[in-house]
Amino acid sequence: METAQPTEKPQKGEKLYEGKAKIVYATGDPSLVIQYFKDDASAFNAKKKGTIDQKGVMNNFIASRIFEFLTEHGIKTHYVEKLSDREMLIKKVAIIPVEVVVRNRVAGSLAKRMGMPEGTDLKRSILEFYYKDDALDDPMINSDHIRAFSLATDKEIEQIREQAMKINSLLYEMFKKTGVELIDFKLEFGRAGGGLLLADEISPDTCRLWDSKTGEKLDKDRFRFDLGKVEESYREIVKRMGGQ
Ligand code: TMP
């Protein structure tokens, strides 16, 4: 009789890439990599830098929970499993160089662009595309640019739109149950095995999260604008999602 083998922890291999908030390591399996979450924080395209104590641990917890929740609801993601406090096993993808932002309320660069106060209601959610290029400060683009520069196919753009709006509905409701309003967030998608997968992370680094009752900001805007209580706000999101 065959006995179930304990699943082996993947071995961390060479460093493949180091970004502002994460490091990616190879594993023994070429289709899998390890995403390591750092405490380093940056804003305004790395013009502002700092660290947020325990951010890596908190973002790994939050992002893992969110990927598990989205997977349960039919979204295909690069997430495989949480390996440790700061490590997540993910499928290796080729990232599409387009950042996808979904907005439910006016904030951040939209407030600036439209000359509207933060918090202004929107009649409907907005989906925006940005060209992922630090040297150019991630300029805003539209689907014509994506097609003209062959950044993604028509089919991929359609899938990205559909997935992003579905993710928005799912996460909006998920956060609402914890007394948090999802104001806006950024997504990245990647290609693997001929399909499209949600990639990168979803965390207070990549979302705006406001307390539903008080409107208090519980996300990276506290770091961006020196609002204080940065770690405490990330910790508050962890706690509301059932962590410590
Ligand atoms: P924005 O209002 O600055 O355009 O940001 C919209 C959302 O996207 C916000 O939740 C923060 C997130 N975001 C990132 O995750 N990375 C980025 O580089 C930028 C500019 C925004």
Residues whose N, C-alpha, C, O or C-beta is under 5 A from the ligand:
A	BS01	TMP	V101 A107 G108 S109 L110 D184 F185 K186 D205 T206 C207 R208
